[in-house]
Amino acid sequence: MAASHLLLPLPFSVSMNTKFSPVSSFPNPNRRFNPKISFLTNQLGISLPNFRTKTTSCLNLTLANAQFRTPATLRELCQGHVPEPVLCRMDEYGFVTPTEVQQQALPVLFTGRDCVLHAQTGSGKTLTYLLLVYSIINAQRSAVRALIVVPTRELGMQVTKIARMLAAKPADFGPEQQKSCTVMALLDGGMLKRHRTWLKADPPTLVVATVASLCQMLEKRVFDLGAMKVLVIDEVDFMFNSSKQGSYLRKLLTSYSSCHSRQTIFASASIPQHRHFLYDCVQQKWTKSNVVHVHVNQVEPMPSRFHHRCMICPKNQRFQAIATLLRLDLPKSAILFVNEQSEKSKRAGEMPTSTRLIDFLKSSCEEFSNIPLLEEDQNFNSRAASLLEVREKSCYLIVATDLAARGVDLPETTHIYNFDLPKSAVHYLHRAGRAGRKPFSEDKCIITSILAPEEHFVLQRFENELKFHCEELTLSDLRLNV
Ligand SMILES: Nc1ncnc2c1ncn2[C@@H]1O[C@H](COP(=O)(O)OP(=O)(O)OP(=O)(O)O)[C@@H](O)[C@H]1O
């Protein structure tokens, strides 16, 4: 099993082959190992060989050293927790073998503990938290029992679709089946008037929301979260990074509901300074003090089947370079990332890079006659139309800004091109993570960044931070191959 990591703040601690800085505010930092550990490890299905005890406030397990009694199937893992109709839907949909994050997180989540789910892009975090949600909620009571908060409308639509798929009646369940859970998508750009009527008349069991639309409804007291049992915040680091979303989120976590009356789950493939984040979770009362950090593949932040390349060329030759690359690669399905247009460039009336790029590619290569666009400045309908267009095909080239970099699941994507260098290593990780989204596939995916010579040191920083290596290409090499 790959080296993986569980971090359990507890009134005792065990440390195994890992360095760990204790978080002093966790409870009872000076208590030594006590027998509760065997109870806990039994609950989690972990056995710990030859551990030594140490006085820190957290249980810190390197799972390479812990032997999991791994259940064979996802169904086995969920049996007794998730209702049978949901398990049947899961089977029908073809979710049979658990991914690593599902194997490690579900037993912890089913104990009722708050959790920070920290695992690679495309590793199946969505299904993990949805299975927890369905283990807790049922449609017997007409009230919002679970809430999933996402940063974008696009991710919200995607999560809603999977949640509805799991809640739907399985094919061979008779009419005597109980009422199934209702799922509402309360997302930016939606018809909030219609949602208001629905929320008041017959509250859905599960709400998938963007934080601004949600807080608007809560402020107007259209509904409350008094009956909420589980709260999931997806792409949590992204949301706390935005000042507007971050402040709504803080309100949601502490004013509109209390961590003591709900189970709280935070999910992301990147939690920068995760120890500090865990400390904040407890200090700010976003979670209970025994929050668990399930950190899968911590030594490898990105999937190993990514092949990274960079092409160094002068800025004025970038358009030509990407066209040459695309003609050489002939990618089956690709996302071409550009940065969002700056306010200064907008004020100067310049054409955004995205539009210039699409125009250039259409005029220079006849194979790229249709290139959809996904960016913030489009209206919600055109954004939805672009995504729908690529979802319906297995072969596509789409130009997108970082709007598409978080959570969006286009499983056929094999190639990612960074036409503009991402702003940070975290942005690099999430853009790259739009490829390689079939959990059990070994197929290589190619991530290519186009950069000017003076930008090379930035990419090298990302390589160090994310522990990957880039093959260097030059325009002259490519010309030889065309
Ligand atoms: N057990 C499973 N078996 C097969 N496919 C799965 C399984 N779990 C999830 N998937 C598929 O894996 C893909 C990625 O899952 P998901 O979108 O949940 O990833 P994620 O971890 O949330 O990624 P990101 O961090 O980029 O949001 C989806 O297409 C999903 O349907």
The ligand as a Gaussian input file, in Angstrom:
#p B3LYP/6-31G(d) Opt

LIG

0 1
 N      -14.955000       3.431000      -6.576000
 C      -14.926000       3.959000      -7.780000
 N      -14.851000       3.155000      -8.884000
 C      -14.796000       3.677000     -10.132000
 N      -14.826000       5.003000     -10.393000
 C      -14.900000       5.841000      -9.352000
 C      -14.953000       5.377000      -7.996000
 N      -15.037000       6.444000      -7.183000
 C      -15.029000       7.528000      -7.978000
 N      -14.950000       7.182000      -9.277000
 C      -14.869000       8.081000     -10.453000
 O      -13.634000       8.774000     -10.355000
 C      -13.748000      10.053000     -10.951000
 C      -13.155000      11.096000     -10.021000
 O      -13.926000      11.174000      -8.835000
 P      -14.156000      12.556000      -8.065000
 O      -14.702000      13.588000      -9.009000
 O      -14.921000      12.270000      -6.839000
 O      -12.653000      12.931000      -7.711000
 P      -12.143000      13.948000      -6.591000
 O      -11.277000      13.187000      -5.679000
 O      -13.280000      14.708000      -6.007000
 O      -11.227000      14.906000      -7.510000
 P      -10.974000      16.495000      -7.390000
 O      -10.053000      16.684000      -6.238000
 O      -10.356000      16.833000      -8.705000
 O      -12.309000      17.153000      -7.187000
 C      -15.220000      10.268000     -11.248000
 O      -15.422000      10.107000     -12.636000
 C      -15.917000       9.176000     -10.475000
 O      -17.102000       8.756000     -11.108000

